[in-house]
Amino acid sequence: MARRPLLGPLGVRLALAFLTVALAAVAVFAALTMLSARNEVSGLTDRQRDDDLSATAIAAGDAYQRAGGWATADLAGAAAVAARSQATLTIVDANGEVVAAPTDALASMMMQMHGLASVDTPRGDPVSAAVVVDGENVGAVMLRFPTQAMEAERHVRDALARTAILGVLIAAGVALVVALYVSVRVTRPVTALTTAAGDLAAGRRETRVETDGPGELRTLAEAFNGMADHLDREDRLRRNLVADVAHELRTPLAILQGSTEALLDGVDQPTPEILGSLNDEVARLRRLVGDLETLAAAEAAGLRPRTDSVDLADIAASAADLLRPLADDRETALTVDAEPAAVIGDADRLHQIAVNLIANAVKFTPTGGAITVSTRSDGATASLEVVDNGPGIPEQDLPHVFERFWRGVNGEKATGSGIGLAVVAELVATHQGAVTAGNVPGGGARLTVTMPAAPAE
């Protein structure tokens, strides 16, 4: 058998989808981080320069105020502030004349005092701030910051960009691994289900799938196995149906053939007893065919029961009257305890349900036994119950009593097609009801039909 690929088309698409979503999310996060960091670094640098410029202007204004003018002003404080940021200082008076220049010895000395080397580095454009003393503009300070600071800022941004790209690559690798794992985890059960469905369609009824998938896939696998079990069971029932029908038809046909051949050959004479026997076998065949037809129609939803208001008490009494001669022949007491129980349904089909239930009880109740047919209603539901004091239903047979052609342990002691209760179950289902089977304490079987009660007028 060819080795199945790790990922099929669905798995590849899922993996690519997961990877794309992960990369898109990481890329957006990295871009936002870089933009935010760039703005923060630039803003921090600008704020620092604005603070230095403002502090220099204040120091120059204090020196001007103490000296009473620029000529004797001690500008060491202003030079120290400028030297702290490695900026060159130029101070001009109100007329724009230069008071102090970046090459002043004082500025160089202050830079050396603060441990800052006075090196010749490229400078950017000057920034200026007015020097205000007692509300009067007496001059301005201008600072030229070294371009090294801007280079440092660019290096910080480049480092952040490299970190973001590295993070994207790492995230891509992790996303790829997770995407492959999730895709395999999701698509493998789907692929197994597809293969199993093909095997099941090909007639391999034993096909089942593992139920170890995640979440809904496990539920899907369990549903598939349940469907396969149901199909397997239906297939066995279908084969058994054919075998059972053949078996049920074989005996009456053999009797009819043997009897008619004997009549044709002149071995027997057409006496009333022989003709009665032939009529019984024909009636048996007719009942079997009728039951099969009813069962097939009910199972195929071919039955469309009428929606009349029917009282189960009348149905029970009518069915009991019909079967009372049969019960009397077996010396079985047949009692009807009926209370009004109105339902919406088909009177003929409901009568057939009651007849089958009572006939089944008569069949399995020993001579001298008793059968009670009762009806009840609690307003929401109506019930028809048949109870006998026969041998009861063996526990192992209870789940199967409504299966067609099921006879169970006690079925071998009675005649019949074995589909009477199956017909009951199907007819009850067409009336949106339910039928149950159980045993009563002390011996005997109880079969109960429950249906929605008719709305009160």
VEXNU-40344 format. One record per residue (C-alpha): residue in one letter; y, x, z. Coordinates in nm, 3 decimals. Example, Ala and Ser with C-alpha at 12.3 -4.5 7.8 and 13.67 -1.06 7.14 Angstrom:
# residues 2
rest / yy / xx / zz
A / -0.450 / 1.230 / 0.780
S / -0.106 / 1.367 / 0.714
END
This chain:
# residues 457
rest / yy / xx / zz
M / 0.000 / 0.000 / 0.000
A / 0.342 / 0.134 / -0.099
R / 0.557 / 0.255 / 0.187
R / 0.836 / 0.012 / 0.260
P / 1.185 / 0.175 / 0.253
L / 1.369 / 0.211 / 0.581
L / 1.658 / 0.001 / 0.454
G / 1.652 / -0.263 / 0.185
P / 1.956 / -0.397 / 0.002
L / 2.051 / -0.619 / 0.294
G / 2.020 / -0.329 / 0.538
V / 2.237 / -0.106 / 0.321
R / 2.504 / -0.375 / 0.297
L / 2.497 / -0.433 / 0.671
A / 2.520 / -0.061 / 0.743
L / 2.813 / -0.021 / 0.503
A / 2.985 / -0.324 / 0.654
F / 2.947 / -0.191 / 1.009
L / 3.062 / 0.156 / 0.901
T / 3.364 / 0.018 / 0.714
V / 3.473 / -0.194 / 1.008
A / 3.431 / 0.096 / 1.250
L / 3.619 / 0.343 / 1.029
A / 3.897 / 0.094 / 0.964
A / 3.938 / 0.031 / 1.335
V / 3.940 / 0.403 / 1.419
A / 4.177 / 0.483 / 1.132
V / 4.424 / 0.217 / 1.244
F / 4.399 / 0.341 / 1.602
A / 4.454 / 0.703 / 1.492
A / 4.750 / 0.612 / 1.273
L / 4.913 / 0.412 / 1.550
T / 4.849 / 0.696 / 1.796
M / 5.003 / 0.957 / 1.564
L / 5.305 / 0.740 / 1.491
S / 5.357 / 0.663 / 1.857
A / 5.316 / 1.030 / 1.957
R / 5.554 / 1.144 / 1.685
N / 5.817 / 0.897 / 1.796
E / 5.769 / 0.992 / 2.159
V / 5.795 / 1.368 / 2.091
S / 6.100 / 1.324 / 1.869
G / 6.260 / 1.091 / 2.118
L / 6.189 / 1.329 / 2.405
T / 6.346 / 1.621 / 2.214
D / 6.650 / 1.417 / 2.119
R / 6.697 / 1.297 / 2.475
Q / 6.666 / 1.652 / 2.608
R / 6.929 / 1.776 / 2.361
D / 7.158 / 1.485 / 2.443
D / 7.122 / 1.565 / 2.813
D / 7.197 / 1.935 / 2.750
L / 7.502 / 1.849 / 2.537
S / 7.631 / 1.603 / 2.798
A / 7.575 / 1.854 / 3.081
T / 7.755 / 2.127 / 2.884
A / 8.054 / 1.898 / 2.820
I / 8.070 / 1.807 / 3.192
A / 8.050 / 2.176 / 3.296
A / 8.323 / 2.268 / 3.049
G / 8.541 / 1.979 / 3.174
D / 8.497 / 2.091 / 3.536
A / 8.597 / 2.448 / 3.441
Y / 8.903 / 2.318 / 3.254
Q / 9.008 / 2.102 / 3.547
R / 8.973 / 2.380 / 3.805
A / 9.168 / 2.631 / 3.594
G / 9.423 / 2.386 / 3.466
G / 9.359 / 2.487 / 3.108
W / 9.131 / 2.672 / 2.871
A / 9.301 / 3.009 / 2.903
T / 9.172 / 3.093 / 3.251
A / 8.877 / 2.853 / 3.263
D / 8.548 / 2.995 / 3.394
L / 8.298 / 2.879 / 3.129
A / 7.996 / 3.043 / 3.289
G / 7.847 / 2.706 / 3.392
A / 7.878 / 2.564 / 3.043
A / 7.731 / 2.881 / 2.895
A / 7.441 / 2.865 / 3.142
V / 7.360 / 2.507 / 3.044
A / 7.364 / 2.602 / 2.674
A / 7.157 / 2.913 / 2.742
R / 6.895 / 2.703 / 2.920
S / 6.813 / 2.529 / 2.591
Q / 6.860 / 2.850 / 2.389
A / 7.149 / 2.685 / 2.207
T / 7.463 / 2.867 / 2.095
L / 7.784 / 2.728 / 2.246
T / 8.117 / 2.682 / 2.078
I / 8.410 / 2.529 / 2.269
V / 8.728 / 2.415 / 2.097
D / 9.050 / 2.280 / 2.241
A / 9.217 / 1.953 / 2.156
N / 9.367 / 2.111 / 1.843
G / 9.034 / 2.235 / 1.718
E / 9.101 / 2.600 / 1.805
V / 8.792 / 2.792 / 1.922
V / 8.807 / 2.868 / 2.292
A / 8.464 / 3.032 / 2.330
A / 8.215 / 3.145 / 2.061
P / 7.838 / 3.192 / 2.065
T / 7.886 / 3.572 / 2.058
D / 8.079 / 3.573 / 2.380
A / 7.948 / 3.834 / 2.619
L / 7.949 / 3.569 / 2.890
A / 7.696 / 3.357 / 2.701
S / 7.472 / 3.657 / 2.643
M / 7.494 / 3.753 / 3.009
M / 7.406 / 3.402 / 3.125
M / 7.109 / 3.390 / 2.891
Q / 6.986 / 3.720 / 3.037
M / 7.040 / 3.593 / 3.392
H / 6.817 / 3.291 / 3.311
G / 6.551 / 3.512 / 3.156
L / 6.620 / 3.395 / 2.801
A / 6.614 / 3.654 / 2.531
S / 6.912 / 3.653 / 2.302
V / 6.743 / 3.674 / 1.967
D / 6.880 / 3.601 / 1.626
T / 6.694 / 3.285 / 1.521
P / 6.787 / 3.030 / 1.260
R / 7.007 / 2.753 / 1.396
G / 7.035 / 2.393 / 1.295
D / 7.342 / 2.183 / 1.242
P / 7.580 / 2.167 / 1.538
V / 7.604 / 1.867 / 1.765
S / 7.923 / 1.801 / 1.955
A / 8.054 / 1.610 / 2.254
A / 8.410 / 1.554 / 2.371
V / 8.541 / 1.717 / 2.690
V / 8.732 / 1.454 / 2.885
V / 8.940 / 1.537 / 3.192
D / 9.115 / 1.261 / 3.381
G / 9.073 / 1.031 / 3.083
E / 9.228 / 1.282 / 2.841
N / 9.041 / 1.446 / 2.554
V / 9.108 / 1.817 / 2.604
G / 8.854 / 1.959 / 2.361
A / 8.492 / 1.953 / 2.258
V / 8.172 / 2.149 / 2.298
M / 7.937 / 2.218 / 2.006
L / 7.577 / 2.329 / 2.041
R / 7.354 / 2.472 / 1.774
F / 6.989 / 2.449 / 1.872
P / 6.734 / 2.698 / 1.730
T / 6.507 / 2.566 / 1.457
Q / 6.212 / 2.702 / 1.659
A / 6.232 / 2.389 / 1.872
M / 6.190 / 2.174 / 1.562
E / 5.899 / 2.391 / 1.453
A / 5.736 / 2.342 / 1.792
E / 5.778 / 1.970 / 1.752
R / 5.612 / 1.987 / 1.411
H / 5.325 / 2.191 / 1.558
V / 5.271 / 1.925 / 1.824
R / 5.257 / 1.656 / 1.556
D / 5.014 / 1.864 / 1.349
A / 4.792 / 1.914 / 1.653
L / 4.790 / 1.541 / 1.714
A / 4.703 / 1.479 / 1.350
R / 4.413 / 1.724 / 1.365
T / 4.288 / 1.560 / 1.684
A / 4.310 / 1.215 / 1.524
I / 4.123 / 1.331 / 1.212
L / 3.855 / 1.493 / 1.427
G / 3.827 / 1.169 / 1.624
V / 3.788 / 0.971 / 1.302
L / 3.510 / 1.203 / 1.186
I / 3.327 / 1.180 / 1.520
A / 3.370 / 0.803 / 1.526
A / 3.241 / 0.785 / 1.168
G / 2.928 / 0.974 / 1.268
V / 2.868 / 0.754 / 1.572
A / 2.941 / 0.440 / 1.368
L / 2.696 / 0.551 / 1.099
V / 2.418 / 0.605 / 1.354
V / 2.487 / 0.270 / 1.525
A / 2.515 / 0.091 / 1.189
L / 2.181 / 0.231 / 1.073
Y / 2.014 / 0.135 / 1.402
V / 2.156 / -0.219 / 1.400
S / 2.073 / -0.266 / 1.032
V / 1.714 / -0.155 / 1.080
R / 1.688 / -0.367 / 1.395
V / 1.815 / -0.676 / 1.211
T / 1.661 / -0.636 / 0.867
R / 1.313 / -0.524 / 0.969
P / 1.220 / -0.864 / 1.124
V / 1.375 / -1.042 / 0.825
T / 1.173 / -0.828 / 0.585
A / 0.859 / -0.889 / 0.790
L / 0.926 / -1.265 / 0.781
T / 0.977 / -1.255 / 0.405
T / 0.649 / -1.070 / 0.354
A / 0.466 / -1.301 / 0.594
A / 0.604 / -1.610 / 0.417
G / 0.472 / -1.473 / 0.086
D / 0.131 / -1.406 / 0.242
L / 0.124 / -1.754 / 0.392
A / 0.214 / -1.909 / 0.058
A / -0.066 / -1.706 / -0.101
G / -0.320 / -1.879 / 0.127
R / -0.360 / -1.619 / 0.401
R / -0.334 / -1.867 / 0.687
E / -0.397 / -1.602 / 0.953
T / -0.063 / -1.436 / 0.878
R / 0.165 / -1.399 / 1.182
V / 0.472 / -1.188 / 1.264
E / 0.576 / -0.988 / 1.568
T / 0.815 / -1.166 / 1.802
D / 0.996 / -0.860 / 1.936
G / 1.317 / -0.898 / 1.733
P / 1.660 / -0.948 / 1.889
G / 1.788 / -1.289 / 1.997
E / 1.783 / -1.549 / 1.721
L / 1.544 / -1.338 / 1.511
R / 1.286 / -1.361 / 1.790
T / 1.335 / -1.739 / 1.793
L / 1.297 / -1.743 / 1.414
A / 0.975 / -1.540 / 1.435
E / 0.837 / -1.773 / 1.704
A / 0.928 / -2.072 / 1.486
F / 0.753 / -1.912 / 1.189
N / 0.439 / -1.848 / 1.393
G / 0.451 / -2.207 / 1.517
M / 0.482 / -2.329 / 1.159
A / 0.191 / -2.107 / 1.054
D / -0.021 / -2.244 / 1.341
H / 0.070 / -2.599 / 1.238
L / -0.017 / -2.532 / 0.874
D / -0.345 / -2.373 / 0.978
R / -0.426 / -2.670 / 1.198
E / -0.332 / -2.915 / 0.922
D / -0.546 / -2.724 / 0.676
R / -0.845 / -2.744 / 0.910
L / -0.780 / -3.114 / 0.970
R / -0.761 / -3.174 / 0.597
R / -1.093 / -3.002 / 0.541
N / -1.243 / -3.190 / 0.833
L / -1.102 / -3.514 / 0.693
V / -1.281 / -3.465 / 0.365
A / -1.603 / -3.374 / 0.544
D / -1.576 / -3.666 / 0.788
V / -1.494 / -3.919 / 0.517
A / -1.792 / -3.796 / 0.317
H / -2.008 / -3.824 / 0.627
E / -1.881 / -4.174 / 0.711
L / -1.934 / -4.294 / 0.354
R / -2.275 / -4.137 / 0.314
T / -2.461 / -4.361 / 0.561
P / -2.347 / -4.705 / 0.437
L / -2.377 / -4.593 / 0.075
A / -2.730 / -4.470 / 0.137
I / -2.821 / -4.801 / 0.302
L / -2.663 / -4.999 / 0.017
Q / -2.837 / -4.788 / -0.245
G / -3.175 / -4.806 / -0.075
S / -3.154 / -5.181 / -0.016
T / -3.034 / -5.263 / -0.367
E / -3.304 / -5.041 / -0.523
A / -3.565 / -5.218 / -0.312
L / -3.431 / -5.553 / -0.431
L / -3.426 / -5.438 / -0.792
D / -3.778 / -5.303 / -0.771
G / -3.903 / -5.623 / -0.614
V / -4.011 / -5.446 / -0.298
D / -3.784 / -5.666 / -0.088
Q / -3.671 / -6.019 / -0.135
P / -3.304 / -6.119 / -0.101
T / -3.349 / -6.277 / 0.238
P / -3.049 / -6.373 / 0.452
E / -3.125 / -6.083 / 0.686
I / -3.116 / -5.824 / 0.403
L / -2.805 / -5.977 / 0.246
G / -2.639 / -5.986 / 0.589
S / -2.722 / -5.619 / 0.639
L / -2.571 / -5.535 / 0.301
N / -2.262 / -5.739 / 0.386
D / -2.226 / -5.550 / 0.717
E / -2.232 / -5.215 / 0.536
V / -1.978 / -5.338 / 0.282
A / -1.757 / -5.457 / 0.566
R / -1.799 / -5.118 / 0.733
L / -1.686 / -4.944 / 0.415
R / -1.396 / -5.183 / 0.382
R / -1.283 / -5.115 / 0.737
L / -1.308 / -4.741 / 0.681
V / -1.107 / -4.756 / 0.359
G / -0.855 / -4.987 / 0.522
D / -0.812 / -4.754 / 0.821
L / -0.773 / -4.454 / 0.590
E / -0.516 / -4.639 / 0.382
T / -0.320 / -4.743 / 0.691
L / -0.336 / -4.392 / 0.838
A / -0.224 / -4.230 / 0.514
A / 0.062 / -4.476 / 0.469
A / 0.182 / -4.428 / 0.827
E / 0.162 / -4.048 / 0.810
A / 0.352 / -4.046 / 0.481
A / 0.619 / -4.278 / 0.627
G / 0.505 / -4.533 / 0.372
L / 0.498 / -4.807 / 0.632
R / 0.825 / -4.994 / 0.669
P / 0.765 / -5.228 / 0.963
R / 0.958 / -5.550 / 0.974
T / 1.228 / -5.576 / 1.235
D / 1.148 / -5.909 / 1.395
S / 1.172 / -5.997 / 1.761
V / 0.812 / -5.995 / 1.887
D / 0.671 / -6.058 / 2.233
L / 0.395 / -5.812 / 2.323
A / 0.251 / -6.078 / 2.557
D / 0.174 / -6.300 / 2.257
I / 0.034 / -6.001 / 2.066
A / -0.196 / -5.908 / 2.357
A / -0.322 / -6.264 / 2.401
S / -0.391 / -6.307 / 2.028
A / -0.577 / -5.974 / 2.002
A / -0.782 / -6.051 / 2.313
D / -0.882 / -6.393 / 2.175
L / -0.991 / -6.228 / 1.853
L / -1.216 / -5.975 / 2.029
R / -1.337 / -6.194 / 2.314
P / -1.662 / -6.292 / 2.131
L / -1.743 / -5.923 / 2.088
A / -1.674 / -5.863 / 2.458
D / -1.886 / -6.162 / 2.553
D / -2.176 / -6.028 / 2.348
R / -2.158 / -5.712 / 2.558
E / -2.115 / -5.916 / 2.878
T / -1.778 / -5.751 / 2.930
A / -1.502 / -5.936 / 3.114
L / -1.183 / -5.929 / 2.908
T / -0.875 / -6.027 / 3.112
V / -0.518 / -6.063 / 2.993
D / -0.233 / -6.010 / 3.243
A / 0.071 / -6.051 / 3.021
E / 0.435 / -6.068 / 3.118
P / 0.711 / -6.124 / 2.859
A / 0.787 / -5.795 / 2.683
A / 1.005 / -5.844 / 2.378
V / 1.035 / -5.566 / 2.120
I / 1.174 / -5.530 / 1.769
G / 0.891 / -5.464 / 1.526
D / 0.629 / -5.584 / 1.282
A / 0.401 / -5.846 / 1.436
D / 0.111 / -5.765 / 1.204
R / 0.125 / -5.393 / 1.282
L / 0.164 / -5.454 / 1.653
H / -0.136 / -5.688 / 1.639
Q / -0.331 / -5.411 / 1.467
I / -0.234 / -5.172 / 1.748
A / -0.356 / -5.413 / 2.016
V / -0.680 / -5.490 / 1.830
N / -0.763 / -5.122 / 1.790
L / -0.693 / -5.045 / 2.156
I / -0.904 / -5.339 / 2.282
A / -1.184 / -5.270 / 2.033
N / -1.192 / -4.908 / 2.148
A / -1.218 / -5.020 / 2.511
V / -1.498 / -5.268 / 2.429
K / -1.684 / -4.996 / 2.242
F / -1.687 / -4.752 / 2.534
T / -1.720 / -4.997 / 2.823
P / -2.082 / -5.038 / 2.938
T / -2.250 / -5.379 / 2.959
G / -2.117 / -5.578 / 3.249
G / -1.789 / -5.388 / 3.258
A / -1.434 / -5.516 / 3.271
I / -1.126 / -5.467 / 3.054
T / -0.770 / -5.562 / 3.148
V / -0.492 / -5.600 / 2.892
S / -0.141 / -5.615 / 3.036
T / 0.218 / -5.614 / 2.912
R / 0.534 / -5.529 / 3.107
S / 0.906 / -5.477 / 3.047
D / 1.173 / -5.311 / 3.263
G / 1.466 / -5.403 / 3.040
A / 1.485 / -5.065 / 2.863
T / 1.122 / -5.027 / 2.757
A / 0.826 / -5.255 / 2.695
S / 0.463 / -5.152 / 2.738
L / 0.118 / -5.263 / 2.635
E / -0.165 / -5.126 / 2.849
V / -0.542 / -5.148 / 2.808
V / -0.754 / -5.039 / 3.107
D / -1.135 / -5.037 / 3.125
N / -1.387 / -4.932 / 3.389
G / -1.606 / -4.732 / 3.154
P / -1.691 / -4.362 / 3.178
G / -1.332 / -4.256 / 3.117
I / -1.214 / -3.978 / 2.888
P / -1.329 / -3.620 / 2.958
E / -1.038 / -3.393 / 3.045
Q / -1.108 / -3.163 / 2.749
D / -1.086 / -3.464 / 2.513
L / -0.756 / -3.609 / 2.640
P / -0.531 / -3.394 / 2.415
H / -0.732 / -3.495 / 2.107
V / -0.803 / -3.866 / 2.144
F / -0.535 / -3.963 / 1.891
E / -0.648 / -3.713 / 1.628
R / -0.819 / -3.864 / 1.328
F / -1.200 / -3.855 / 1.327
W / -1.206 / -3.714 / 1.680
R / -1.493 / -3.858 / 1.882
G / -1.536 / -3.619 / 2.168
V / -1.824 / -3.608 / 2.412
N / -1.870 / -3.985 / 2.449
G / -1.805 / -4.056 / 2.082
E / -2.161 / -3.978 / 1.985
K / -2.275 / -4.282 / 2.187
A / -2.065 / -4.528 / 1.985
T / -2.030 / -4.620 / 1.621
G / -1.709 / -4.622 / 1.422
S / -1.499 / -4.415 / 1.189
G / -1.316 / -4.226 / 1.463
I / -0.969 / -4.299 / 1.325
G / -0.880 / -4.617 / 1.515
L / -0.668 / -4.439 / 1.778
A / -0.514 / -4.215 / 1.510
V / -0.400 / -4.532 / 1.333
V / -0.259 / -4.658 / 1.665
A / -0.062 / -4.336 / 1.716
E / 0.088 / -4.349 / 1.367
L / 0.177 / -4.720 / 1.389
V / 0.338 / -4.671 / 1.728
A / 0.539 / -4.378 / 1.591
T / 0.675 / -4.599 / 1.312
H / 0.808 / -4.829 / 1.587
Q / 0.981 / -4.534 / 1.765
G / 0.734 / -4.562 / 2.049
A / 0.477 / -4.343 / 2.221
V / 0.112 / -4.385 / 2.315
T / -0.062 / -4.198 / 2.596
A / -0.416 / -4.174 / 2.724
G / -0.538 / -4.106 / 3.076
N / -0.799 / -4.191 / 3.335
V / -0.781 / -4.424 / 3.631
P / -0.910 / -4.337 / 3.978
G / -1.268 / -4.448 / 4.025
G / -1.357 / -4.429 / 3.656
G / -1.224 / -4.579 / 3.340
A / -0.964 / -4.506 / 3.074
R / -0.604 / -4.620 / 3.045
L / -0.426 / -4.632 / 2.709
T / -0.056 / -4.718 / 2.723
V / 0.186 / -4.797 / 2.441
T / 0.554 / -4.772 / 2.529
M / 0.830 / -4.897 / 2.297
P / 1.202 / -4.967 / 2.322
A / 1.261 / -5.316 / 2.451
A / 1.447 / -5.565 / 2.238
P / 1.814 / -5.606 / 2.334
A / 1.881 / -5.901 / 2.557
E / 2.039 / -6.194 / 2.377
END
